[in-house]
Amino acid sequence: MYLLMALIFVAGYLCIAFEHPLRIDKAASAILTAVLCWTVLVLGAESILPNLASPDEHAITGELRHHLGEIAEILFFLMGAMTIVELIDAHDGFRVITERIRTNQRVTLLWLIGFITFFLSAVLDNLTTTIVMVSLLRKLIDERHERWFYAGIVVIAANAGGAWSPIGDVTTTMLWIGNQISADGIVGQLILPSLVCLLVPLAVLSLTMKGEFQRPATSADDEDHREPTTPFERNLVFALGLGSLLFVPVFKTVTHLPPYMGILLGLGVLWVVTELLHRGKNAEDRHPLSVVGVLRKIDTTSVLFFLGILLAVSSLATAGHLTQVASALKDNLGNVYAINIAIGLLSSVVDNVPLVAGAMKMYPLVSAEALAAAGSDSGWLGQFVVDGTFWELLAYCAGTGGSCLIIGSAAGVAAMGMERINFLWYLKHISLLALLGYLAGAATYIGLASL
């Protein structure tokens, strides 16, 4: 039964990795994997968990409820954040940013796109930011293959920007909600390595890009297009939406309530404001601008995927598989730097969410009391305290390592789908830039941590 659980998880993981060739949505594979793993665990409890005080279905159900409570905090946070971002987009709020880009110089645009994406991703998330920025590139650059270079920088910048913010990437959010990292700690320690991760590809690519780019011609249909909102409505919702997202770490610090409570507070305020803002409009115009209307646009399949994969990983944690993997990594790689760099590179091939979820279960968060009692092993365990070296470098590596391949992150997959970027083209023109940035950022963090 113990081996069967591992085989089911590996099979499910392969189905997720080969989602496109199999034409089976990864959410379906993740949910099925989770249910099968927990079913095998409860049916073989006595053989899998011989050291458990009472290895029966009641004990396993209790473990399941415990893990589900932790997972629910992440899912509610993501759903609230997704709704806020969709509400801003429905009001065309991102025009506040896009309308201010007026340059025709290739290199200037490259750096503008990189920095806007980097900081916007820290406030929104890397997937949403990529969608917004690729949509912007279509309005700025006419030639498709030229856009691919900028889209590649968008992927690198979105992943780098999400790594240093507690709300910028789902894996960083998981670590923040799990108390492995703090908001001020992750910002202070990772903003410079993440910036280096972006600056290296920008600097290298700037050496080959010269001259001006051609903007798309404006059609009569675009000029006659009716605006869904007024400038006041766009700016108000944009300001309130970003303010709500930025307020979440402050809310958590002041109240000590979980982050999902802060995001739900922001969503509630926006909901009331938009209802009052559009109450005088007819139903046809009002509905797409309401929370009820944008809820249909939420990426529900991603939420279900996170639910399935996190439940599957938690079953392996309960059964003890991840403890064995953690010991093997420690014995073979020796230090947290090598382990995290390997995890980051692996995340360019497989999804970073289960990798981080597995790491969180493999290496338990160490309290100050446990560290004091560790004795000779305190040096190793000291890297797993809150804001410890392992957790901070894990946030960086898992967040940015996926840029090395276009299929290695949600941002890359989104750009690939929107622009039909060829996998081999990205591998030839962008992957090396992303790898150089990734390694340079990791070296920056290691160098700072060694001081």
Buried (B, 14 or more C-beta within 10 A) or exposed (E): BBEBBBEBBEBBBEBBBEBEEEEBBBBBBBBBBBBBBBBBBBBBBEEBBEEBEEBEEEBBEEBBEEBBEBBBBBBBBBBBBBBBBBBBBBBBBBBBBBEEBEBEBBBBBBBBBBBBBBBBBBBBBBBBBBBBBBEBBBBBBEEEEBBBBBBBBBBBBBBBBBBBBBBBBBBBBBBBBBEBBBBEBBBEBBBBBBBBBBBBBBEEBBEEBEEEBEEEEEEEEEEEEEEEBEEEBBBBBBEBBBEBBBBBBEBBEEEEEBBBBBBBBBBEBBBEBBBEBBEEEEEEEBBBBBBEBBBEBBBEEBBBBBBBBBBBBBBBBBBBBBBEBBEEBBEEBEEBBEBBBBBBBBBBEBBBBBBBBBBBBBBBBBEEEBBEEBEEEEEBBBBBBBBBBBBBBBBBBBBBBBBBBBBBBBBBBBBBEBBEBBEEBBEEBBBEBBBBBBBBBBBBBBEEBEE
